[in-house]
């Protein structure tokens, strides 16, 4: 994520990450731990549903 931020110029705090293992010890936890706003999901279908809700608000 830090490399993505450096490459794009987008601050970590301006990103939004969707992950199914945001719990401590989970493979997505390091993203949450470095301060990237994150949304917990239960699989790709849940990700799509939550993104659809978000996109309606933009």
Backbone torsions as a table, in degrees:
resi	resn	phi	psi	omega
1	UNK	NA	-37.9	178.2
2	UNK	-63.7	-39.0	177.6
3	UNK	-66.0	-39.6	177.1
4	UNK	-62.0	-43.3	177.9
5	UNK	-62.0	-44.1	-179.9
6	UNK	-65.3	-40.9	-178.0
7	UNK	-69.8	-38.4	-175.4
8	UNK	-94.6	-20.1	-175.2
9	UNK	80.0	8.8	178.7
10	UNK	-91.4	126.4	179.9
11	UNK	-66.6	147.2	178.3
12	UNK	-55.1	-37.1	-178.7
13	UNK	-72.6	-13.1	177.5
14	UNK	-95.7	-3.6	178.7
15	UNK	-90.0	164.2	173.4
16	UNK	-136.3	124.9	-176.0
17	UNK	-113.9	136.2	175.6
18	UNK	-109.9	126.1	-178.3
19	UNK	-146.5	150.1	-179.2
20	UNK	-98.4	-3.3	179.5
21	UNK	-135.0	63.0	179.8
22	UNK	-85.1	-4.8	179.5
23	UNK	-68.1	152.7	178.6
24	UNK	-56.7	127.9	-175.6
25	UNK	95.3	-13.6	178.2
26	UNK	-77.2	157.4	-176.6
27	UNK	-67.8	-18.9	177.9
28	UNK	-94.6	-9.4	-176.8
29	UNK	-57.6	-39.6	-179.9
30	UNK	-57.1	-31.7	178.0
31	UNK	-65.5	-46.5	177.8
32	UNK	-63.1	-40.8	-176.8
33	UNK	-64.9	-26.8	179.1
34	UNK	-91.0	5.1	171.9
35	UNK	99.3	10.8	177.5
36	UNK	-78.2	124.1	175.6
37	UNK	-55.7	134.1	-172.4
38	UNK	-135.0	150.9	178.2
39	UNK	-121.7	126.1	177.8
40	UNK	-78.0	134.8	179.8
41	UNK	-133.4	162.8	177.7
42	UNK	-119.1	69.7	178.0
43	UNK	96.7	172.8	-173.5
44	UNK	-67.6	-32.2	179.6
45	UNK	-64.9	-42.7	177.5
46	UNK	-64.6	-39.4	176.5
47	UNK	-58.7	-48.1	-179.9
48	UNK	-61.1	-42.6	179.7
49	UNK	-63.0	-45.3	-178.5
50	UNK	-69.4	-34.8	175.2
51	UNK	-66.0	-39.7	178.9
52	UNK	-60.6	-44.1	177.8
53	UNK	-62.0	-45.5	179.8
54	UNK	-61.2	-46.0	-176.8
55	UNK	-61.7	-31.1	177.5
56	UNK	-66.4	-22.2	-177.2
57	UNK	-90.7	-9.6	-176.9
58	UNK	-86.9	NA	NA
